[in-house]
Amino acid sequence: MDQEEVARVVEKYDILAVPVVDEENKLVGIITVDDIIDVIREEATEDIMKMAGTHEDEFVYRDNVFKVSRFRLPWILTNLFGGLITGYLLWIFKVTIRDVFALITFIPVITAMGGNVGVQSSSIMVRGFATGRVDFNSLRRFLFREVRVGAIMGTACGIAVGLVGYFWHGNPAIGLVVGIAMVVAMTIASTMGTLAPAFFKKIKVDPAIASGPFVTTANDITGILVYFGVATLFLKYLIH
């Protein structure tokens, strides 16, 4: 069995040791709980490093800056590519920005909040899969929960930032646009943060890579699309 599966068995049944057998079911040794603790620590470290967009071998090559850079660079380049897409989307919506320049003040808020919510949901799913508390049978229930949580947090933040937009720029339409965009963006972010790890798990890829840089970049792009999509729909009310 995979060492992660063995650790899960020990954790589930609270046993101190498990037998190891060969193909003929003959006892060849045991795995004790102190071995399992090492495995749990190792697997948790691996997941955390992947969620941060790097590799656990950083600790091995800690003084080799070129090795460490090579571990981190792929995800940094992913973020770079995502940033370029975000910039391109802003260029597409340049007419909306030009006509209502006040909208630019809320771009960092929309992207940051969506990214944070997405990372929260994906982190919970990654650890849930790793500990066995989440599987594909319970995925629908967790997805429904995360969508509701995202909608509730989005509504609270949307009302707050909408009021700020209204009092800051003196235009209720700006507050309405920012508020709606915040609700939609955060709800989508929690949905993506839940489904991305499940997708990677389904295709036999470690779901930890779905967290952190991947989800943040995807939600930045989605947030910009939602924000300026809503702003474009309400453009005639924003211009005064």
C-alpha positions in Angstrom: 0.0 0.0 0.0 1.0 3.6 -0.5 2.5 5.1 2.7 -0.2 7.7 2.8 -2.9 5.0 2.8 -1.2 3.2 5.6 -1.1 6.4 7.6 -4.8 6.9 7.0 -5.6 3.4 8.3 -3.5 4.0 11.5 -5.2 7.4 12.0 -8.7 6.0 11.4 -8.5 3.0 13.8 -6.0 4.4 16.4 -3.8 1.4 16.2 -0.2 1.3 17.4 1.2 -0.9 14.6 0.2 -2.6 11.3 1.5 -5.8 9.8 3.4 -6.0 6.6 2.9 -9.2 4.5 4.2 -10.5 1.2 2.3 -11.9 -1.8 1.6 -15.1 0.1 0.3 -13.2 3.2 3.3 -14.2 5.3 4.3 -11.7 7.9 7.5 -9.9 7.0 7.5 -7.1 9.5 5.5 -4.3 11.1 5.0 -0.6 10.7 4.9 1.2 14.1 3.1 4.4 14.9 6.4 6.4 15.1 7.0 5.5 11.5 3.5 6.7 10.7 4.2 10.0 12.4 7.2 10.5 10.1 5.0 9.7 7.1 2.3 12.1 8.1 4.8 14.9 8.7 6.5 14.2 5.3 3.2 14.1 3.4 2.0 17.3 5.1 5.3 19.1 4.2 5.0 17.9 0.6 1.4 19.3 0.3 2.3 22.6 1.9 5.3 23.1 -0.4 3.2 22.2 -3.5 0.5 24.6 -2.4 3.2 27.3 -2.1 4.3 26.6 -5.7 7.6 24.9 -4.8 9.1 21.5 -3.9 10.0 19.7 -0.7 13.5 19.2 -2.0 14.2 22.9 -1.2 15.3 21.7 2.2 17.9 19.3 0.6 19.3 22.0 -1.7 18.8 24.9 0.6 22.2 26.5 -0.2 21.9 25.9 -3.9 20.1 29.0 -5.1 19.8 27.8 -8.7 18.2 24.5 -7.7 15.7 26.4 -5.4 15.0 28.9 -8.2 14.3 26.0 -10.6 11.7 24.6 -8.1 9.9 27.9 -7.8 10.2 29.2 -11.3 7.4 27.1 -13.1 4.7 28.5 -10.8 6.1 32.0 -10.9 6.0 31.8 -14.7 2.4 30.6 -14.4 1.6 33.7 -12.4 3.4 35.8 -14.9 1.3 34.4 -17.8 -1.8 34.9 -15.8 -0.8 38.5 -15.1 -0.4 39.1 -18.8 -3.8 37.7 -19.5 -5.3 40.0 -16.8 -3.5 42.9 -18.4 -4.9 41.9 -21.8 -8.4 41.8 -20.3 -8.0 45.3 -18.9 -6.9 46.4 -22.4 -10.1 44.9 -23.9 -12.2 46.8 -21.4 -10.3 50.0 -22.0 -13.4 51.9 -23.1 -15.2 51.1 -19.9 -12.1 52.2 -17.9 -11.8 55.4 -19.9 -15.4 56.4 -19.5 -15.5 55.6 -15.8 -11.9 55.9 -14.5 -13.1 55.4 -10.9 -13.5 51.7 -11.6 -9.8 51.2 -11.5 -9.6 51.9 -7.8 -11.4 48.6 -7.0 -9.4 46.2 -9.3 -7.0 45.2 -6.5 -9.9 44.5 -4.1 -11.8 42.3 -6.5 -8.8 40.2 -7.5 -7.4 39.9 -4.0 -10.6 38.8 -2.4 -11.4 36.3 -5.1 -7.9 34.8 -4.8 -8.1 34.6 -1.0 -11.4 32.8 -1.0 -10.3 30.4 -3.7 -7.1 29.5 -1.8 -9.2 28.9 1.4 -11.6 26.5 -0.4 -8.8 24.7 -2.3 -6.7 24.3 0.9 -9.6 22.7 2.7 -10.2 20.3 -0.2 -6.5 19.4 -0.5 -6.3 18.5 3.2 -9.7 16.8 3.1 -8.5 14.5 0.3 -5.2 13.9 2.1 -6.9 12.9 5.4 -9.8 11.0 3.8 -12.4 13.3 5.1 -13.4 14.3 1.5 -14.0 11.8 -1.3 -15.9 11.9 -4.6 -19.0 10.6 -2.8 -19.1 13.6 -0.5 -17.9 16.1 -3.1 -21.3 17.4 -4.0 -22.1 18.2 -0.4 -18.7 20.0 0.1 -19.2 21.9 -3.2 -22.7 23.1 -2.1 -21.3 24.1 1.2 -18.4 26.1 -0.3 -20.6 27.8 -2.8 -22.9 29.0 0.0 -20.0 30.1 2.1 -18.5 32.0 -0.8 -21.9 33.7 -1.5 -22.3 34.7 2.1 -18.8 36.1 2.4 -19.2 37.8 -1.0 -22.5 39.4 0.1 -20.9 40.8 3.3 -17.8 42.1 1.5 -19.9 43.3 -1.4 -22.1 45.4 0.8 -19.1 46.9 2.5 -17.1 47.7 -0.6 -20.3 48.9 -2.4 -20.9 51.4 0.4 -17.3 52.5 0.2 -17.6 52.9 -3.6 -20.8 55.0 -3.2 -19.4 57.4 -0.5 -16.0 57.6 -2.1 -17.1 58.5 -5.7 -20.6 59.8 -4.9 -22.2 57.6 -7.5 -24.6 54.8 -6.3 -24.1 52.9 -9.6 -20.4 52.4 -8.8 -21.2 51.0 -5.4 -23.8 48.7 -7.0 -21.4 47.4 -9.7 -18.6 46.8 -7.2 -20.9 45.1 -4.8 -22.4 42.8 -7.4 -19.0 42.0 -8.9 -17.7 41.1 -5.4 -20.5 38.7 -4.7 -20.2 36.9 -8.1 -16.4 36.8 -8.1 -16.1 35.4 -4.5 -18.8 32.8 -5.2 -17.1 31.7 -8.4 -13.7 31.7 -6.6 -15.0 29.3 -3.9 -16.5 27.1 -6.6 -13.2 26.9 -8.5 -11.2 26.4 -5.3 -13.4 23.3 -4.6 -13.5 21.8 -8.1 -9.8 22.3 -9.1 -8.4 19.9 -6.5 -11.2 17.4 -7.3 -10.3 17.6 -11.0 -6.6 17.0 -10.3 -7.4 14.1 -8.0 -9.6 12.6 -10.7 -6.9 12.6 -13.3 -4.4 11.1 -10.8 -2.4 14.3 -10.2 -1.6 15.5 -6.7 -4.4 18.0 -5.9 -2.0 20.1 -3.8 -0.8 21.7 -7.0 -4.3 23.1 -7.6 -4.0 25.3 -4.6 -2.0 28.5 -4.2 -0.6 30.0 -7.4 -2.9 28.1 -9.8 -6.2 29.1 -8.0 -5.0 32.6 -7.4 -4.1 33.2 -11.0 -7.3 31.7 -12.3 -9.4 33.8 -9.9 -7.6 37.0 -10.8 -8.6 36.4 -14.5 -12.2 35.5 -13.5 -12.5 38.4 -11.1 -11.5 40.9 -13.8 -13.9 39.4 -16.3 -16.8 39.5 -13.8 -16.0 43.0 -12.6 -15.7 44.7 -16.0 -18.5 42.6 -17.5 -20.9 43.9 -14.8 -19.4 47.4 -15.3 -20.0 47.3 -19.0 -23.6 46.2 -18.5 -24.2 49.1 -16.2 -22.1 51.6 -18.2 -24.9 54.0 -19.0 -25.7 54.4 -15.3 -22.1 54.9 -14.4 -21.6 57.9 -16.7 -23.0 61.1 -15.3 
